[in-house]
Amino acid sequence: MKIIPWAVGILLFVHGATLGLTDDEAYYWVLAQTPALGYAYHPPAVAWSIAFFQKTLGWLFGLGSPALVRLPAAVFSALSVALAMRWLKGLGGAELSKRGAFIFISFAGIFGASWMIVPDLPLIFGWMLLFVATWEYLQKENTSRAHLGCMFVGAALLLLSKYSGVLAIGSAGLAVLLRARGSKRILGALSLVLGSSVALALILIWNAQHEWASILYQLRERHGGGGFSSIRYLRFWAVQLLLVGLPALIFSVSFVRNSLQSWRQQYLLLWMAPAFLVFCIQPAWSDFKLHWALVVWIPVFLEFAYRYGKGEWVRLARFQMAYALVLVSITVLLSHVQLFESRDPRIDVSNDMYGWDKLRVYLAENEELRNLPVLASRYQTASQAAFSLSPQRGGLNNVSLVPRDLKQKDEWPQLTNVVENEGPNWPKLLTRSLYVGDNRYNAGPEFPGAQCERIATLETYRKSLAKQILVWDCRP
């Protein structure tokens, strides 16, 4: 049985090691170079995890290794599967756990892309840790320090991964209040409060030092405005159909309809309902990202796994596993093979994983340019440039984001001898520098008074043009 989580982790790691980083992954790598209590867009868990593996295994992989950056993603995913199997084993033994694991893994929206390191992976691991620890704590007659400790860690990790982790902490707290009695209730609630408080303290300290920028970004920009749109809402459900699978959505209807029949089902509903009310309603009024609602469906897959493990819903389960296999295979194939051509670089995001290595080669071959500062005005291009050049320059040395605002200020080197200031407006250039963009973010530099000349267009082809790296030579 233990081989299943190992197999999941190894397969994800091997696949991720063969591809370059996406723009956001490169950015999380940049954040990991300066571990902090918080960052511009997310709490610090994803950057901390990369920094930990870089510190412990950097000697083996070296700088600029996608395998090392993505290793925590494979670890988080494997541990999440192991926790799901532990929960299933507690309900029906090893054989049920083994059968059910294949349904849990058939959640293609998660496991089809969990080779990429994103904040959702420590979030999902924290969710699973808190879910299983709280369930086992409530099932046992005696108070368990191990379970209380895991509840503490799970609550802290959830909030340190994404602010939305508070929804799962609320679910755990409600389960404790409803099910536990006496000192068991008090200790369970206290572990959740303490774990949340530790994480919240770190988050508030960072935000207080950065004009509450990260919290305000989530409240104002991430989920704000837009007005009701039936077309956007239909698009949201079409995305859920693709990522979750029709069989699982069909099963979810039956699950919700009969969810009050046992404590197991009630417990699962407690964890599903808050996330559903936020992430499955919000898209009607504001824009959404594809992965935001995935956490809603984890309880559905856990119940689906349990029921299939008991020999129920067999045909629908087999349909779900077949669908997931097809979808994951297509996803893997598209990562390695460009199947269609498009002039719009936003259409095929897998192209972002190709071409940036050419920047390092280009500068290595041009002695005059090799040691010049490298600047970019988008975090995506600055991050990819920094990661590409890290083996050559030993990290973030002389690569930075300019201009940038207060919430991003501490994430990048302050090149005081290169630019007059960091922003938020375009600063005066003080010394000769290179500026980089790509075919997605292709706007040129706007340093006041500087003379900038495009000196290189580095192209990478798959079936057609996949990536252009644009390089400008700028002089004060």
Disulfide bonds with the S-S distance in Angstrom:
Cys452-Cys474 2.18
